[in-house]
Amino acid sequence: MTSVSLYYLTRTFETSVNTYYQNPNEFSPFMRHATNDIPMGFASYRYEAQYYPQFYVAKVGNLVYYSDHERGGHFSALDNPPAYLEDVRNMMGRWYAP
């Protein structure tokens, strides 16, 4: 949420790529497996730079929620806010207990 907020509030390109700059070793072209079994949700957007089908994402970790959207892309919270919010509510409402 911090990264999305910085981008939304400043509307600058620099804040949109800050995550990549801060984590150069975290963005790998190879699929890695999660190191725990924490429930994971994933939303796929049609205009994202890379499409990940459900069967592929399920190989990475404990996938319990997956959604596929026709509208939206890399900045899904800005491109398609209703779908993004619905995904957060569905995933967190089902798997999060305070």
N, CA, C and O atoms as a GROMACS GRO file, in nm:
protein
  392
    1MET      N    1   0.082  -0.119   0.000
    1MET     CA    2   0.000   0.000   0.000
    1MET      C    3   0.087   0.126   0.000
    1MET      O    4   0.048   0.228  -0.056
    2THR      N    5   0.204   0.118   0.063
    2THR     CA    6   0.292   0.234   0.065
    2THR      C    7   0.332   0.274  -0.076
    2THR      O    8   0.326   0.392  -0.112
    3SER      N    9   0.374   0.176  -0.155
    3SER     CA   10   0.417   0.206  -0.292
    3SER      C   11   0.304   0.262  -0.376
    3SER      O   12   0.323   0.358  -0.451
    4VAL      N   13   0.186   0.203  -0.363
    4VAL     CA   14   0.070   0.252  -0.439
    4VAL      C   15   0.035   0.394  -0.395
    4VAL      O   16   0.004   0.479  -0.478
    5SER      N   17   0.039   0.419  -0.265
    5SER     CA   18   0.007   0.552  -0.214
    5SER      C   19   0.106   0.657  -0.263
    5SER      O   20   0.067   0.766  -0.304
    6LEU      N   21   0.235   0.623  -0.259
    6LEU     CA   22   0.336   0.718  -0.307
    6LEU      C   23   0.314   0.753  -0.453
    6LEU      O   24   0.322   0.869  -0.492
    7TYR      N   25   0.285   0.652  -0.533
    7TYR     CA   26   0.262   0.677  -0.675
    7TYR      C   27   0.135   0.761  -0.694
    7TYR      O   28   0.134   0.857  -0.771
    8TYR      N   29   0.029   0.723  -0.625
    8TYR     CA   30  -0.099   0.791  -0.641
    8TYR      C   31  -0.090   0.938  -0.597
    8TYR      O   32  -0.142   1.027  -0.665
    9LEU      N   33  -0.025   0.962  -0.485
    9LEU     CA   34  -0.020   1.098  -0.431
    9LEU      C   35   0.076   1.189  -0.507
    9LEU      O   36   0.051   1.309  -0.519
   10THR      N   37   0.185   1.133  -0.559
   10THR     CA   38   0.284   1.217  -0.628
   10THR      C   39   0.266   1.217  -0.779
   10THR      O   40   0.307   1.312  -0.847
   11ARG      N   41   0.206   1.110  -0.833
   11ARG     CA   42   0.186   1.098  -0.977
   11ARG      C   43   0.318   1.112  -1.054
   11ARG      O   44   0.323   1.172  -1.162
   12THR      N   45   0.425   1.055  -0.997
   12THR     CA   46   0.556   1.063  -1.063
   12THR      C   47   0.605   0.924  -1.100
   12THR      O   48   0.576   0.826  -1.032
   13PHE      N   49   0.679   0.918  -1.208
   13PHE     CA   50   0.734   0.791  -1.256
   13PHE      C   51   0.833   0.733  -1.155
   13PHE      O   52   0.836   0.612  -1.134
   14GLU      N   53   0.913   0.818  -1.094
   14GLU     CA   54   1.016   0.771  -1.001
   14GLU      C   55   0.957   0.687  -0.888
   14GLU      O   56   1.014   0.585  -0.851
   15THR      N   57   0.845   0.729  -0.835
   15THR     CA   58   0.785   0.652  -0.726
   15THR      C   59   0.727   0.521  -0.774
   15THR      O   60   0.711   0.428  -0.696
   16SER      N   61   0.696   0.512  -0.902
   16SER     CA   62   0.640   0.387  -0.954
   16SER      C   63   0.745   0.278  -0.970
   16SER      O   64   0.711   0.160  -0.972
   17VAL      N   65   0.871   0.315  -0.981
   17VAL     CA   66   0.978   0.215  -0.998
   17VAL      C   67   1.064   0.201  -0.873
   17VAL      O   68   1.162   0.127  -0.874
   18ASN      N   69   1.029   0.269  -0.768
   18ASN     CA   70   1.106   0.265  -0.645
   18ASN      C   71   1.118   0.124  -0.588
   18ASN      O   72   1.224   0.087  -0.538
   19THR      N   73   1.014   0.045  -0.596
   19THR     CA   74   1.017  -0.092  -0.544
   19THR      C   75   1.124  -0.175  -0.614
   19THR      O   76   1.193  -0.253  -0.549
   20TYR      N   77   1.138  -0.159  -0.743
   20TYR     CA   78   1.240  -0.233  -0.818
   20TYR      C   79   1.381  -0.191  -0.777
   20TYR      O   80   1.471  -0.274  -0.766
   21TYR      N   81   1.399  -0.062  -0.754
   21TYR     CA   82   1.528  -0.009  -0.713
   21TYR      C   83   1.566  -0.061  -0.575
   21TYR      O   84   1.682  -0.097  -0.552
   22GLN      N   85   1.471  -0.066  -0.483
   22GLN     CA   86   1.498  -0.108  -0.346
   22GLN      C   87   1.518  -0.258  -0.333
   22GLN      O   88   1.579  -0.303  -0.236
   23ASN      N   89   1.469  -0.336  -0.426
   23ASN     CA   90   1.476  -0.483  -0.417
   23ASN      C   91   1.530  -0.546  -0.545
   23ASN      O   92   1.459  -0.624  -0.609
   24PRO      N   93   1.653  -0.514  -0.585
   24PRO     CA   94   1.702  -0.563  -0.714
   24PRO      C   95   1.713  -0.715  -0.723
   24PRO      O   96   1.703  -0.770  -0.832
   25ASN      N   97   1.733  -0.782  -0.612
   25ASN     CA   98   1.749  -0.928  -0.615
   25ASN      C   99   1.618  -1.004  -0.599
   25ASN      O  100   1.616  -1.126  -0.609
   26GLU      N  101   1.510  -0.933  -0.575
   26GLU     CA  102   1.382  -0.998  -0.551
   26GLU      C  103   1.303  -1.025  -0.678
   26GLU      O  104   1.207  -1.101  -0.675
   27PHE      N  105   1.341  -0.963  -0.787
   27PHE     CA  106   1.266  -0.979  -0.911
   27PHE      C  107   1.343  -1.072  -1.004
   27PHE      O  108   1.431  -1.030  -1.078
   28SER      N  109   1.307  -1.197  -0.997
   28SER     CA  110   1.377  -1.301  -1.071
   28SER      C  111   1.292  -1.351  -1.188
   28SER      O  112   1.170  -1.360  -1.175
   29PRO      N  113   1.356  -1.382  -1.300
   29PRO     CA  114   1.279  -1.438  -1.412
   29PRO      C  115   1.240  -1.584  -1.389
   29PRO      O  116   1.165  -1.642  -1.468
   30PHE      N  117   1.291  -1.644  -1.283
   30PHE     CA  118   1.264  -1.784  -1.255
   30PHE      C  119   1.161  -1.799  -1.144
   30PHE      O  120   1.160  -1.721  -1.048
   31MET      N  121   1.077  -1.898  -1.156
   31MET     CA  122   0.975  -1.924  -1.056
   31MET      C  123   1.042  -1.978  -0.929
   31MET      O  124   1.124  -2.069  -0.935
   32ARG      N  125   1.006  -1.922  -0.816
   32ARG     CA  126   1.056  -1.970  -0.688
   32ARG      C  127   0.939  -2.016  -0.603
   32ARG      O  128   0.828  -1.966  -0.618
   33HIS      N  129   0.965  -2.108  -0.514
   33HIS     CA  130   0.860  -2.157  -0.426
   33HIS      C  131   0.861  -2.079  -0.295
   33HIS      O  132   0.967  -2.037  -0.248
   34ALA      N  133   0.745  -2.061  -0.239
   34ALA     CA  134   0.734  -1.992  -0.111
   34ALA      C  135   0.806  -2.074  -0.004
   34ALA      O  136   0.815  -2.196  -0.013
   35THR      N  137   0.856  -2.005   0.096
   35THR     CA  138   0.928  -2.073   0.204
   35THR      C  139   0.836  -2.104   0.320
   35THR      O  140   0.882  -2.147   0.426
   36ASN      N  141   0.706  -2.083   0.303
   36ASN     CA  142   0.609  -2.114   0.407
   36ASN      C  143   0.478  -2.153   0.340
   36ASN      O  144   0.466  -2.150   0.218
   37ASP      N  145   0.380  -2.189   0.421
   37ASP     CA  146   0.250  -2.231   0.364
   37ASP      C  147   0.139  -2.129   0.391
   37ASP      O  148   0.021  -2.165   0.396
   38ILE      N  149   0.176  -2.005   0.408
   38ILE     CA  150   0.079  -1.898   0.432
   38ILE      C  151  -0.014  -1.886   0.311
   38ILE      O  152   0.035  -1.887   0.198
   39PRO      N  153  -0.145  -1.876   0.332
   39PRO     CA  154  -0.238  -1.862   0.220
   39PRO      C  155  -0.201  -1.741   0.132
   39PRO      O  156  -0.167  -1.634   0.183
   40MET      N  157  -0.210  -1.761   0.002
   40MET     CA  158  -0.169  -1.659  -0.093
   40MET      C  159  -0.283  -1.631  -0.190
   40MET      O  160  -0.350  -1.723  -0.237
   41GLY      N  161  -0.305  -1.504  -0.221
   41GLY     CA  162  -0.403  -1.465  -0.322
   41GLY      C  163  -0.332  -1.399  -0.439
   41GLY      O  164  -0.227  -1.338  -0.422
   42PHE      N  165  -0.390  -1.411  -0.557
   42PHE     CA  166  -0.328  -1.354  -0.677
   42PHE      C  167  -0.437  -1.306  -0.771
   42PHE      O  168  -0.535  -1.376  -0.797
   43ALA      N  169  -0.419  -1.186  -0.822
   43ALA     CA  170  -0.512  -1.131  -0.920
   43ALA      C  171  -0.437  -1.110  -1.051
   43ALA      O  172  -0.331  -1.047  -1.052
   44SER      N  173  -0.491  -1.160  -1.157
   44SER     CA  174  -0.430  -1.148  -1.289
   44SER      C  175  -0.508  -1.046  -1.371
   44SER      O  176  -0.630  -1.052  -1.381
   45TYR      N  177  -0.435  -0.951  -1.429
   45TYR     CA  178  -0.497  -0.846  -1.509
   45TYR      C  179  -0.451  -0.857  -1.654
   45TYR      O  180  -0.333  -0.879  -1.681
   46ARG      N  181  -0.544  -0.843  -1.745
   46ARG     CA  182  -0.520  -0.866  -1.887
   46ARG      C  183  -0.401  -0.786  -1.942
   46ARG      O  184  -0.326  -0.837  -2.025
   47TYR      N  185  -0.385  -0.664  -1.899
   47TYR     CA  186  -0.280  -0.578  -1.956
   47TYR      C  187  -0.156  -0.569  -1.867
   47TYR      O  188  -0.079  -0.474  -1.879
   48GLU      N  189  -0.137  -0.665  -1.782
   48GLU     CA  190  -0.014  -0.674  -1.704
   48GLU      C  191   0.100  -0.710  -1.799
   48GLU      O  192   0.076  -0.770  -1.904
   49ALA      N  193   0.221  -0.675  -1.762
   49ALA     CA  194   0.336  -0.702  -1.849
   49ALA      C  195   0.354  -0.852  -1.872
   49ALA      O  196   0.396  -0.894  -1.980
   50GLN      N  197   0.323  -0.932  -1.772
   50GLN     CA  198   0.337  -1.078  -1.784
   50GLN      C  199   0.211  -1.144  -1.730
   50GLN      O  200   0.164  -1.109  -1.621
   51TYR      N  201   0.156  -1.237  -1.804
   51TYR     CA  202   0.035  -1.308  -1.760
   51TYR      C  203   0.076  -1.437  -1.688
   51TYR      O  204   0.159  -1.512  -1.739
   52TYR      N  205   0.017  -1.461  -1.572
   52TYR     CA  206   0.043  -1.584  -1.497
   52TYR      C  207  -0.089  -1.657  -1.477
   52TYR      O  208  -0.173  -1.612  -1.400
   53PRO      N  209  -0.109  -1.769  -1.546
   53PRO     CA  210  -0.232  -1.846  -1.528
   53PRO      C  211  -0.237  -1.912  -1.390
   53PRO      O  212  -0.134  -1.927  -1.324
   54GLN      N  213  -0.355  -1.949  -1.350
   54GLN     CA  214  -0.375  -2.004  -1.216
   54GLN      C  215  -0.288  -2.126  -1.189
   54GLN      O  216  -0.231  -2.137  -1.081
   55PHE      N  217  -0.277  -2.217  -1.285
   55PHE     CA  218  -0.199  -2.339  -1.260
   55PHE      C  219  -0.052  -2.306  -1.235
   55PHE      O  220   0.016  -2.378  -1.161
   56TYR      N  221  -0.002  -2.199  -1.295
   56TYR     CA  222   0.137  -2.159  -1.277
   56TYR      C  223   0.157  -2.097  -1.139
   56TYR      O  224   0.253  -2.129  -1.069
   57VAL      N  225   0.068  -2.009  -1.100
   57VAL     CA  226   0.077  -1.942  -0.970
   57VAL      C  227   0.063  -2.044  -0.858
   57VAL      O  228   0.128  -2.032  -0.754
   58ALA      N  229  -0.022  -2.144  -0.877
   58ALA     CA  230  -0.044  -2.246  -0.775
   58ALA      C  231   0.082  -2.326  -0.745
   58ALA      O  232   0.095  -2.382  -0.636
   59LYS      N  233   0.175  -2.331  -0.837
   59LYS     CA  234   0.300  -2.404  -0.815
   59LYS      C  235   0.396  -2.328  -0.723
   59LYS      O  236   0.490  -2.386  -0.670
   60VAL      N  237   0.372  -2.200  -0.706
   60VAL     CA  238   0.464  -2.116  -0.628
   60VAL      C  239   0.440  -2.128  -0.478
   60VAL      O  240   0.536  -2.130  -0.401
   61GLY      N  241   0.315  -2.135  -0.436
   61GLY     CA  242   0.285  -2.139  -0.294
   61GLY      C  243   0.145  -2.189  -0.268
   61GLY      O  244   0.083  -2.251  -0.354
   62ASN      N  245   0.095  -2.160  -0.150
   62ASN     CA  246  -0.036  -2.206  -0.106
   62ASN      C  247  -0.145  -2.112  -0.162
   62ASN      O  248  -0.198  -2.029  -0.089
   63LEU      N  249  -0.176  -2.127  -0.288
   63LEU     CA  250  -0.273  -2.041  -0.355
   63LEU      C  251  -0.415  -2.079  -0.312
   63LEU      O  252  -0.461  -2.190  -0.338
   64VAL      N  253  -0.482  -1.984  -0.247
   64VAL     CA  254  -0.619  -2.009  -0.202
   64VAL      C  255  -0.720  -1.917  -0.270
   64VAL      O  256  -0.840  -1.938  -0.259
   65TYR      N  257  -0.670  -1.816  -0.340
   65TYR     CA  258  -0.758  -1.722  -0.408
   65TYR      C  259  -0.692  -1.677  -0.537
   65TYR      O  260  -0.576  -1.637  -0.538
   66TYR      N  261  -0.768  -1.684  -0.647
   66TYR     CA  262  -0.717  -1.639  -0.777
   66TYR      C  263  -0.832  -1.573  -0.852
   66TYR      O  264  -0.944  -1.623  -0.851
   67SER      N  265  -0.802  -1.462  -0.915
   67SER     CA  266  -0.904  -1.397  -0.998
   67SER      C  267  -0.839  -1.349  -1.127
   67SER      O  268  -0.720  -1.317  -1.131
   68ASP      N  269  -0.919  -1.343  -1.230
   68ASP     CA  270  -0.873  -1.304  -1.363
   68ASP      C  271  -0.959  -1.187  -1.410
   68ASP      O  272  -1.081  -1.197  -1.410
   69HIS      N  273  -0.896  -1.077  -1.449
   69HIS     CA  274  -0.969  -0.957  -1.488
   69HIS      C  275  -0.938  -0.917  -1.632
   69HIS      O  276  -0.824  -0.925  -1.677
   70GLU      N  277  -1.040  -0.876  -1.703
   70GLU     CA  278  -1.025  -0.831  -1.842
   70GLU      C  279  -0.970  -0.689  -1.850
   70GLU      O  280  -0.911  -0.652  -1.952
   71ARG      N  281  -0.988  -0.611  -1.748
   71ARG     CA  282  -0.946  -0.471  -1.750
   71ARG      C  283  -0.843  -0.446  -1.641
   71ARG      O  284  -0.858  -0.495  -1.529
   72GLY      N  285  -0.740  -0.372  -1.674
   72GLY     CA  286  -0.637  -0.340  -1.576
   72GLY      C  287  -0.501  -0.388  -1.621
   72GLY      O  288  -0.488  -0.465  -1.716
   73GLY      N  289  -0.400  -0.341  -1.550
   73GLY     CA  290  -0.264  -0.377  -1.585
   73GLY      C  291  -0.173  -0.370  -1.465
   73GLY      O  292  -0.211  -0.406  -1.354
   74HIS      N  293  -0.051  -0.324  -1.488
   74HIS     CA  294   0.052  -0.325  -1.385
   74HIS      C  295   0.011  -0.244  -1.262
   74HIS      O  296   0.044  -0.281  -1.149
   75PHE      N  297  -0.060  -0.135  -1.282
   75PHE     CA  298  -0.108  -0.055  -1.169
   75PHE      C  299  -0.258  -0.080  -1.153
   75PHE      O  300  -0.340   0.008  -1.175
   76SER      N  301  -0.290  -0.200  -1.115
   76SER     CA  302  -0.429  -0.245  -1.112
   76SER      C  303  -0.517  -0.161  -1.019
   76SER      O  304  -0.634  -0.138  -1.049
   77ALA      N  305  -0.462  -0.116  -0.908
   77ALA     CA  306  -0.542  -0.036  -0.814
   77ALA      C  307  -0.582   0.098  -0.876
   77ALA      O  308  -0.683   0.157  -0.836
   78LEU      N  309  -0.506   0.145  -0.973
   78LEU     CA  310  -0.540   0.270  -1.043
   78LEU      C  311  -0.619   0.243  -1.170
   78LEU      O  312  -0.708   0.320  -1.206
   79ASP      N  313  -0.587   0.132  -1.238
   79ASP     CA  314  -0.654   0.098  -1.364
   79ASP      C  315  -0.795   0.046  -1.346
   79ASP      O  316  -0.884   0.076  -1.426
   80ASN      N  317  -0.815  -0.031  -1.241
   80ASN     CA  318  -0.945  -0.096  -1.219
   80ASN      C  319  -0.972  -0.104  -1.068
   80ASN      O  320  -0.973  -0.213  -1.012
   81PRO      N  321  -0.994   0.010  -1.003
   81PRO     CA  322  -1.012   0.012  -0.858
   81PRO      C  323  -1.122  -0.080  -0.805
   81PRO      O  324  -1.100  -0.146  -0.703
   82PRO      N  325  -1.239  -0.089  -0.870
   82PRO     CA  326  -1.343  -0.178  -0.816
   82PRO      C  327  -1.298  -0.325  -0.810
   82PRO      O  328  -1.326  -0.394  -0.712
   83ALA      N  329  -1.231  -0.372  -0.914
   83ALA     CA  330  -1.186  -0.511  -0.916
   83ALA      C  331  -1.078  -0.534  -0.811
   83ALA      O  332  -1.077  -0.637  -0.743
   84TYR      N  333  -0.987  -0.439  -0.798
   84TYR     CA  334  -0.880  -0.450  -0.699
   84TYR      C  335  -0.939  -0.458  -0.558
   84TYR      O  336  -0.900  -0.544  -0.479
   85LEU      N  337  -1.030  -0.369  -0.528
   85LEU     CA  338  -1.093  -0.367  -0.396
   85LEU      C  339  -1.172  -0.495  -0.370
   85LEU      O  340  -1.169  -0.549  -0.260
   86GLU      N  341  -1.242  -0.544  -0.471
   86GLU     CA  342  -1.316  -0.669  -0.457
   86GLU      C  343  -1.222  -0.785  -0.426
   86GLU      O  344  -1.253  -0.870  -0.342
   87ASP      N  345  -1.107  -0.789  -0.493
   87ASP     CA  346  -1.009  -0.894  -0.466
   87ASP      C  347  -0.957  -0.887  -0.323
   87ASP      O  348  -0.947  -0.989  -0.255
   88VAL      N  349  -0.923  -0.767  -0.279
   88VAL     CA  350  -0.873  -0.750  -0.142
   88VAL      C  351  -0.979  -0.795  -0.042
   88VAL      O  352  -0.948  -0.866   0.054
   89ARG      N  353  -1.101  -0.753  -0.062
   89ARG     CA  354  -1.209  -0.791   0.030
   89ARG      C  355  -1.235  -0.941   0.028
   89ARG      O  356  -1.252  -1.002   0.134
   90ASN      N  357  -1.236  -1.001  -0.090
   90ASN     CA  358  -1.261  -1.146  -0.099
   90ASN      C  359  -1.149  -1.226  -0.035
   90ASN      O  360  -1.175  -1.319   0.041
   91MET      N  361  -1.027  -1.191  -0.063
   91MET     CA  362  -0.913  -1.264  -0.008
   91MET      C  363  -0.902  -1.243   0.142
   91MET      O  364  -0.894  -1.339   0.218
   92MET      N  365  -0.901  -1.118   0.184
   92MET     CA  366  -0.882  -1.090   0.326
   92MET      C  367  -1.005  -1.130   0.408
   92MET      O  368  -0.990  -1.177   0.521
   93GLY      N  369  -1.123  -1.113   0.353
   93GLY     CA  370  -1.244  -1.152   0.425
   93GLY      C  371  -1.253  -1.300   0.450
   93GLY      O  372  -1.312  -1.344   0.548
   94ARG      N  373  -1.195  -1.376   0.361
   94ARG     CA  374  -1.200  -1.522   0.372
   94ARG      C  375  -1.086  -1.579   0.455
   94ARG      O  376  -1.104  -1.680   0.524
   95TRP      N  377  -0.968  -1.516   0.449
   95TRP     CA  378  -0.849  -1.578   0.508
   95TRP      C  379  -0.783  -1.501   0.620
   95TRP      O  380  -0.685  -1.548   0.677
   96TYR      N  381  -0.832  -1.383   0.653
   96TYR     CA  382  -0.769  -1.303   0.757
   96TYR      C  383  -0.856  -1.299   0.881
   96TYR      O  384  -0.976  -1.271   0.874
   97ALA      N  385  -0.795  -1.328   0.993
   97ALA     CA  386  -0.867  -1.321   1.121
   97ALA      C  387  -0.786  -1.233   1.215
   97ALA      O  388  -0.673  -1.269   1.250
   98PRO      N  389  -0.840  -1.119   1.257
   98PRO     CA  390  -0.764  -1.028   1.345
   98PRO      C  391  -0.738  -1.089   1.481
   98PRO      O  392  -0.676  -1.025   1.566
   0.00000   0.00000   0.00000
